[in-house]
Amino acid sequence: MAKLQKSIDKRNALVKATIELVNNNGFHATPMSKIAKMANVSPATIYLYFENKQDLVNQTYIDVKAEYTKYAFANYDPTTPIEEGFKMIWKRIADFKLKESEHAMFLAQCDNTPMIDEESRQEGIKHLQPLLDLWERGKKEGIIKPISDYLLYAYAINPLSFLMMTQKRGAFTLDKTHLEEAYQSAWSSIKMCQ
């Protein structure tokens, strides 16, 4: 049992180091040797857990995406009315991005790089299924605009990444009023005009 825990700890240390180094240096300036050094393991140890750097980054992306969506949907009930359900999910996503800013920043970097392969992206999208299902139900009920889920995500969720990065740089502070205004803007951008 102790051996298994040690193995889990090493893998977690590699994932944590990958997130920190990618956030600070970018994907290309994060060699495996730096990841191993920061994780306090030998470079050869990485290959016990991951095939190569691409696999390490893809697996880290999937792990973080799973953690993000588990948090986002923790209290969500798929029978909740559309606007109420969206508000609940949106606020949980905002909370995650602010509380877990290192993980959120890593996901934002992954969304804007060709480093993540398509198979891993599709796996990541599966984790968003409750939100996609809510939008589909909202489209059928005439509450959500009948546009691509990519556009819905771009207008309703992606601005949170921008706000999080702006806050992290110290240029803007998201208080309760700003968060409420951001939510209202997100909702207005995807709801059908009445």
CYANA upper distance limits for C-alpha pairs under 8 A (distance plus 0.5 A):
  1 MET  CA      5 GLN  CA      6.82
  2 ALA  CA      6 LYS  CA      6.63
  3 LYS  CA      7 SER  CA      6.75
  4 LEU  CA      8 ILE  CA      6.75
  5 GLN  CA      9 ASP  CA      6.53
  6 LYS  CA     10 LYS  CA      6.71
  7 SER  CA     11 ARG  CA      6.83
  8 ILE  CA     12 ASN  CA      6.58
  9 ASP  CA     13 ALA  CA      6.54
 10 LYS  CA     14 LEU  CA      6.77
 10 LYS  CA     39 ALA  CA      7.88
 10 LYS  CA     41 VAL  CA      7.95
 11 ARG  CA     15 VAL  CA      6.80
 11 ARG  CA     49 TYR  CA      7.19
 12 ASN  CA     16 LYS  CA      6.55
 13 ALA  CA     17 ALA  CA      6.54
 13 ALA  CA     39 ALA  CA      5.46
 13 ALA  CA     40 ASN  CA      8.40
 14 LEU  CA     18 THR  CA      6.57
 14 LEU  CA     35 ILE  CA      7.01
 14 LEU  CA     36 ALA  CA      7.30
 14 LEU  CA     38 MET  CA      8.44
 14 LEU  CA     39 ALA  CA      5.75
 14 LEU  CA     46 ILE  CA      7.91
 15 VAL  CA     19 ILE  CA      6.78
 15 VAL  CA     56 LEU  CA      8.14
 15 VAL  CA     60 THR  CA      6.23
 16 LYS  CA     20 GLU  CA      6.79
 16 LYS  CA     39 ALA  CA      8.14
 17 ALA  CA     21 LEU  CA      6.48
 17 ALA  CA     35 ILE  CA      6.05
 17 ALA  CA     36 ALA  CA      8.38
 17 ALA  CA     38 MET  CA      6.29
 17 ALA  CA     39 ALA  CA      6.18
 18 THR  CA     22 VAL  CA      6.39
 18 THR  CA     30 THR  CA      8.28
 18 THR  CA     35 ILE  CA      6.40
 18 THR  CA     57 VAL  CA      7.86
 18 THR  CA     60 THR  CA      8.12
 19 ILE  CA     23 ASN  CA      6.50
 19 ILE  CA     60 THR  CA      8.17
 19 ILE  CA    102 GLU  CA      7.76
 19 ILE  CA    103 HIS  CA      7.54
 19 ILE  CA    106 PHE  CA      6.51
 20 GLU  CA     24 ASN  CA      6.70
 20 GLU  CA    102 GLU  CA      7.74
 21 LEU  CA     25 ASN  CA      6.14
 21 LEU  CA     26 GLY  CA      7.58
 21 LEU  CA     30 THR  CA      6.58
 21 LEU  CA     35 ILE  CA      7.74
 22 VAL  CA     26 GLY  CA      4.88
 22 VAL  CA     27 PHE  CA      5.67
 22 VAL  CA     29 ALA  CA      8.22
 22 VAL  CA     30 THR  CA      6.68
 22 VAL  CA    106 PHE  CA      7.60
 23 ASN  CA    102 GLU  CA      7.86
 23 ASN  CA    105 MET  CA      7.18
 23 ASN  CA    106 PHE  CA      6.39
 23 ASN  CA    109 GLN  CA      8.05
 25 ASN  CA     29 ALA  CA      6.01
 25 ASN  CA     30 THR  CA      6.88
 26 GLY  CA     30 THR  CA      7.04
 27 PHE  CA    115 MET  CA      8.04
 30 THR  CA     34 LYS  CA      7.02
 30 THR  CA     35 ILE  CA      7.57
 31 PRO  CA     35 ILE  CA      7.10
 32 MET  CA     36 ALA  CA      6.62
 32 MET  CA     43 PRO  CA      7.33
 32 MET  CA     46 ILE  CA      8.48
 32 MET  CA     53 LYS  CA      7.21
 33 SER  CA     37 LYS  CA      6.64
 33 SER  CA     43 PRO  CA      6.25
 34 LYS  CA     38 MET  CA      6.58
 35 ILE  CA     39 ALA  CA      6.57
 36 ALA  CA     40 ASN  CA      6.45
 36 ALA  CA     41 VAL  CA      5.66
 36 ALA  CA     42 SER  CA      6.32
 36 ALA  CA     43 PRO  CA      5.61
 36 ALA  CA     45 THR  CA      8.34
 36 ALA  CA     46 ILE  CA      7.43
 37 LYS  CA     41 VAL  CA      6.69
 37 LYS  CA     42 SER  CA      7.61
 37 LYS  CA     43 PRO  CA      8.07
 41 VAL  CA     45 THR  CA      6.80
 41 VAL  CA     46 ILE  CA      8.29
 42 SER  CA     46 ILE  CA      7.94
 43 PRO  CA     47 TYR  CA      8.22
 44 ALA  CA     48 LEU  CA      7.87
 45 THR  CA     49 TYR  CA      7.84
 46 ILE  CA     50 PHE  CA      6.47
 47 TYR  CA     51 GLU  CA      6.11
 47 TYR  CA     52 ASN  CA      7.23
 50 PHE  CA     55 ASP  CA      6.22
 50 PHE  CA     56 LEU  CA      5.94
 51 GLU  CA     55 ASP  CA      6.24
 51 GLU  CA     56 LEU  CA      7.85
 52 ASN  CA     56 LEU  CA      6.76
 53 LYS  CA     57 VAL  CA      6.62
 54 GLN  CA     58 ASN  CA      6.55
 54 GLN  CA    115 MET  CA      7.69
 54 GLN  CA    116 ILE  CA      7.96
 55 ASP  CA     59 GLN  CA      6.42
 56 LEU  CA     60 THR  CA      6.53
 57 VAL  CA     61 TYR  CA      6.56
 57 VAL  CA    115 MET  CA      8.32
 57 VAL  CA    116 ILE  CA      7.55
 58 ASN  CA     62 ILE  CA      6.77
 58 ASN  CA    116 ILE  CA      6.20
 58 ASN  CA    117 ASP  CA      7.52
 58 ASN  CA    120 SER  CA      6.43
 59 GLN  CA     63 ASP  CA      6.56
 59 GLN  CA    120 SER  CA      8.24
 60 THR  CA     64 VAL  CA      6.59
 61 TYR  CA     65 LYS  CA      6.45
 61 TYR  CA    106 PHE  CA      8.35
 61 TYR  CA    107 LEU  CA      7.28
 61 TYR  CA    110 CYS  CA      7.67
 61 TYR  CA    116 ILE  CA      8.30
 61 TYR  CA    120 SER  CA      8.18
 61 TYR  CA    124 GLY  CA      8.25
 62 ILE  CA     66 ALA  CA      6.53
 62 ILE  CA    120 SER  CA      7.17
 62 ILE  CA    123 GLU  CA      7.50
 62 ILE  CA    124 GLY  CA      6.28
 63 ASP  CA     67 GLU  CA      6.81
 64 VAL  CA     68 TYR  CA      6.56
 64 VAL  CA    103 HIS  CA      6.96
 64 VAL  CA    107 LEU  CA      7.84
 65 LYS  CA     69 THR  CA      6.64
 65 LYS  CA    107 LEU  CA      7.67
 65 LYS  CA    124 GLY  CA      6.46
 65 LYS  CA    127 HIS  CA      7.61
 66 ALA  CA     70 LYS  CA      6.43
 66 ALA  CA    124 GLY  CA      7.82
 66 ALA  CA    127 HIS  CA      6.64
 67 GLU  CA     71 TYR  CA      6.76
 68 TYR  CA     72 ALA  CA      6.66
 68 TYR  CA     93 ILE  CA      8.09
 68 TYR  CA     96 PHE  CA      7.36
 68 TYR  CA    104 ALA  CA      8.42
 69 THR  CA     73 PHE  CA      6.48
 69 THR  CA     93 ILE  CA      8.49
 69 THR  CA    127 HIS  CA      6.56
 69 THR  CA    128 LEU  CA      6.89
 70 LYS  CA     74 ALA  CA      6.28
 71 TYR  CA     92 ARG  CA      7.44
 71 TYR  CA     93 ILE  CA      8.13
 71 TYR  CA     96 PHE  CA      7.55
 72 ALA  CA     89 ILE  CA      6.16
 72 ALA  CA     90 TRP  CA      8.20
 72 ALA  CA     92 ARG  CA      5.33
 72 ALA  CA     93 ILE  CA      5.66
 72 ALA  CA     96 PHE  CA      7.78
 73 PHE  CA     89 ILE  CA      6.76
 73 PHE  CA     92 ARG  CA      8.02
 73 PHE  CA    130 PRO  CA      7.92
 76 TYR  CA     80 THR  CA      8.24
 76 TYR  CA     85 GLY  CA      7.42
 76 TYR  CA     88 MET  CA      7.61
 76 TYR  CA     89 ILE  CA      7.50
 77 ASP  CA     85 GLY  CA      8.05
 78 PRO  CA     85 GLY  CA      8.12
 78 PRO  CA    130 PRO  CA      7.71
 78 PRO  CA    134 LEU  CA      7.69
 80 THR  CA     84 GLU  CA      7.05
 80 THR  CA     85 GLY  CA      5.88
 81 PRO  CA     85 GLY  CA      6.36
 82 ILE  CA     86 PHE  CA      6.53
 82 ILE  CA    134 LEU  CA      7.08
 82 ILE  CA    135 TRP  CA      8.36
 82 ILE  CA    137 ARG  CA      8.12
 82 ILE  CA    138 GLY  CA      6.44
 82 ILE  CA    143 ILE  CA      8.03
 83 GLU  CA     87 LYS  CA      6.58
 83 GLU  CA    187 TRP  CA      8.50
 84 GLU  CA     88 MET  CA      6.69
 85 GLY  CA     89 ILE  CA      6.73
 85 GLY  CA    134 LEU  CA      8.04
 86 PHE  CA     90 TRP  CA      6.37
 86 PHE  CA    131 LEU  CA      8.16
 86 PHE  CA    134 LEU  CA      7.97
 87 LYS  CA     91 LYS  CA      6.50
 87 LYS  CA    183 TYR  CA      7.91
 87 LYS  CA    187 TRP  CA      8.45
 88 MET  CA     92 ARG  CA      6.77
 89 ILE  CA     93 ILE  CA      6.64
 89 ILE  CA    131 LEU  CA      8.07
 90 TRP  CA     94 ALA  CA      6.64
 90 TRP  CA    157 ILE  CA      7.77
 90 TRP  CA    183 TYR  CA      7.77
 91 LYS  CA     95 ASP  CA      6.53
 91 LYS  CA    183 TYR  CA      8.16
 92 ARG  CA     96 PHE  CA      6.63
 93 ILE  CA     97 LYS  CA      6.66
 94 ALA  CA     98 LEU  CA      6.74
 94 ALA  CA    160 LEU  CA      6.98
 95 ASP  CA     99 LYS  CA      6.46
 96 PHE  CA    100 GLU  CA      5.87
 96 PHE  CA    101 SER  CA      7.88
 96 PHE  CA    104 ALA  CA      7.92
 97 LYS  CA    101 SER  CA      5.66
 97 LYS  CA    103 HIS  CA      8.20
 97 LYS  CA    104 ALA  CA      5.61
 97 LYS  CA    105 MET  CA      8.40
 97 LYS  CA    160 LEU  CA      7.98
 97 LYS  CA    161 SER  CA      7.80
 97 LYS  CA    164 MET  CA      7.11
 98 LEU  CA    104 ALA  CA      8.47
 98 LEU  CA    164 MET  CA      6.88
100 GLU  CA    104 ALA  CA      6.63
101 SER  CA    105 MET  CA      6.28
101 SER  CA    164 MET  CA      7.80
102 GLU  CA    106 PHE  CA      6.73
103 HIS  CA    107 LEU  CA      6.81
104 ALA  CA    108 ALA  CA      6.69
104 ALA  CA    161 SER  CA      7.95
105 MET  CA    109 GLN  CA      6.73
105 MET  CA    161 SER  CA      7.94
105 MET  CA    165 MET  CA      7.90
106 PHE  CA    110 CYS  CA      6.72
107 LEU  CA    111 ASP  CA      6.65
108 ALA  CA    112 ASN  CA      7.11
108 ALA  CA    161 SER  CA      7.01
109 GLN  CA    113 THR  CA      6.98
110 CYS  CA    114 PRO  CA      8.41
110 CYS  CA    115 MET  CA      7.78
110 CYS  CA    116 ILE  CA      6.92
116 ILE  CA    120 SER  CA      7.01
116 ILE  CA    121 ARG  CA      7.22
117 ASP  CA    121 ARG  CA      6.87
118 GLU  CA    122 GLN  CA      6.63
119 GLU  CA    123 GLU  CA      6.76
120 SER  CA    124 GLY  CA      6.62
121 ARG  CA    125 ILE  CA      6.70
122 GLN  CA    126 LYS  CA      6.89
123 GLU  CA    127 HIS  CA      7.47
124 GLY  CA    128 LEU  CA      7.70
125 ILE  CA    129 GLN  CA      7.45
128 LEU  CA    132 LEU  CA      6.85
129 GLN  CA    133 ASP  CA      6.41
130 PRO  CA    134 LEU  CA      6.65
131 LEU  CA    135 TRP  CA      6.74
132 LEU  CA    136 GLU  CA      6.65
132 LEU  CA    149 ASP  CA      7.53
133 ASP  CA    137 ARG  CA      6.65
134 LEU  CA    138 GLY  CA      6.55
135 TRP  CA    139 LYS  CA      6.57
135 TRP  CA    144 ILE  CA      6.99
135 TRP  CA    149 ASP  CA      8.15
136 GLU  CA    140 LYS  CA      6.82
137 ARG  CA    141 GLU  CA      6.71
138 GLY  CA    142 GLY  CA      6.62
138 GLY  CA    143 ILE  CA      5.48
138 GLY  CA    144 ILE  CA      5.30
139 LYS  CA    143 ILE  CA      6.40
139 LYS  CA    144 ILE  CA      5.20
139 LYS  CA    145 LYS  CA      6.57
139 LYS  CA    146 PRO  CA      5.92
142 GLY  CA    146 PRO  CA      8.49
142 GLY  CA    192 MET  CA      7.32
143 ILE  CA    191 LYS  CA      6.18
143 ILE  CA    192 MET  CA      5.85
144 ILE  CA    190 ILE  CA      6.24
144 ILE  CA    191 LYS  CA      4.94
144 ILE  CA    192 MET  CA      5.82
145 LYS  CA    190 ILE  CA      6.14
145 LYS  CA    191 LYS  CA      6.07
145 LYS  CA    192 MET  CA      5.55
147 ILE  CA    151 LEU  CA      7.21
147 ILE  CA    152 LEU  CA      7.53
148 SER  CA    152 LEU  CA      6.92
149 ASP  CA    153 TYR  CA      6.52
150 TYR  CA    154 ALA  CA      6.53
151 LEU  CA    155 TYR  CA      6.66
152 LEU  CA    156 ALA  CA      6.31
152 LEU  CA    157 ILE  CA      8.29
152 LEU  CA    189 SER  CA      8.50
152 LEU  CA    190 ILE  CA      6.61
153 TYR  CA    157 ILE  CA      5.59
153 TYR  CA    158 ASN  CA      6.79
154 ALA  CA    158 ASN  CA      5.51
154 ALA  CA    159 PRO  CA      7.84
155 TYR  CA    159 PRO  CA      7.25
155 TYR  CA    186 ALA  CA      6.94
155 TYR  CA    189 SER  CA      6.82
155 TYR  CA    190 ILE  CA      7.82
156 ALA  CA    185 SER  CA      8.33
156 ALA  CA    186 ALA  CA      4.79
156 ALA  CA    187 TRP  CA      7.22
156 ALA  CA    189 SER  CA      7.17
156 ALA  CA    190 ILE  CA      7.35
157 ILE  CA    161 SER  CA      8.19
157 ILE  CA    186 ALA  CA      7.72
158 ASN  CA    162 PHE  CA      7.52
159 PRO  CA    163 LEU  CA      6.78
160 LEU  CA    164 MET  CA      6.49
161 SER  CA    165 MET  CA      6.64
162 PHE  CA    166 THR  CA      6.63
163 LEU  CA    167 GLN  CA      6.62
163 LEU  CA    172 PHE  CA      8.29
163 LEU  CA    174 LEU  CA      8.11
164 MET  CA    168 LYS  CA      6.61
165 MET  CA    169 ARG  CA      6.77
166 THR  CA    170 GLY  CA      6.98
166 THR  CA    171 ALA  CA      6.05
166 THR  CA    172 PHE  CA      6.27
167 GLN  CA    171 ALA  CA      6.29
167 GLN  CA    172 PHE  CA      5.30
167 GLN  CA    173 THR  CA      5.83
167 GLN  CA    174 LEU  CA      7.34
174 LEU  CA    178 HIS  CA      6.00
174 LEU  CA    179 LEU  CA      6.74
175 ASP  CA    179 LEU  CA      6.72
176 LYS  CA    180 GLU  CA      6.66
177 THR  CA    181 GLU  CA      6.67
178 HIS  CA    182 ALA  CA      6.48
179 LEU  CA    183 TYR  CA      6.58
180 GLU  CA    184 GLN  CA      6.66
181 GLU  CA    185 SER  CA      6.64
182 ALA  CA    186 ALA  CA      6.64
183 TYR  CA    187 TRP  CA      6.61
184 GLN  CA    188 SER  CA      6.48
185 SER  CA    189 SER  CA      6.62
186 ALA  CA    190 ILE  CA      7.27
187 TRP  CA    191 LYS  CA      6.51
